[in-house]
Amino acid sequence: MKLNEMELQTIRHLIMANDTTSCKMSAYAQQAQTPEIRQYFEKAAQTATDAKNELMGFLK
């Protein structure tokens, strides 16, 4: 499937946003005081990483 320039830009933007989200959630997890909050942020970070990886598949 061939993507047009606007679609490519949108995918790149979403990849960057998910990468940023993953980094922030990981940082928040490291600062969490309780295991429940740490787990919540770790799961959010993993979800963002998974979404980023899925989007990167469109660029191959």
Order of alpha helices (4+ residues) and beta strands (2+ residues): alpha-alpha
